[in-house]
């Protein structure tokens, strides 16, 4: 199974939707909370070029946010990414 990293905040509905989608697929993820450690938000911005959460990576591939994750799933491209090593 692939390594999934997700930058989130506690009160983000898109973060919760991303978690639900991944949970439905039986995937575990590493969650990095940027609201509890402000330096991590800067790290996220540097890595992704984005200021919004969630920011999701599958292995070395930057997916983007929840809508990007959802679009990959609808296009049938998420499952192969999640199975890649």
Secondary structure as the mmCIF struct_conf table of DSSP 4:
data_model
#
loop_
_struct_conf.conf_type_id
_struct_conf.id
_struct_conf.beg_label_comp_id
_struct_conf.beg_label_asym_id
_struct_conf.beg_label_seq_id
_struct_conf.end_label_comp_id
_struct_conf.end_label_asym_id
_struct_conf.end_label_seq_id
STRN STRN1 UNK A 4 UNK A 8
TURN_TY1_P TURN_TY1_P1 UNK A 10 UNK A 11
HELX_RH_AL_P HELX_RH_AL_P1 UNK A 13 UNK A 24
TURN_TY1_P TURN_TY1_P2 UNK A 25 UNK A 26
STRN STRN2 UNK A 30 UNK A 33
TURN_TY1_P TURN_TY1_P3 UNK A 34 UNK A 36
HELX_RH_AL_P HELX_RH_AL_P2 UNK A 38 UNK A 48
BEND BEND1 UNK A 49 UNK A 49
BEND BEND2 UNK A 52 UNK A 53
STRN STRN3 UNK A 55 UNK A 58
TURN_TY1_P TURN_TY1_P4 UNK A 59 UNK A 60
STRN STRN4 UNK A 61 UNK A 64
BEND BEND3 UNK A 65 UNK A 65
HELX_RH_AL_P HELX_RH_AL_P3 UNK A 66 UNK A 74
TURN_TY1_P TURN_TY1_P5 UNK A 75 UNK A 76
HELX_RH_AL_P HELX_RH_AL_P4 UNK A 78 UNK A 83
#
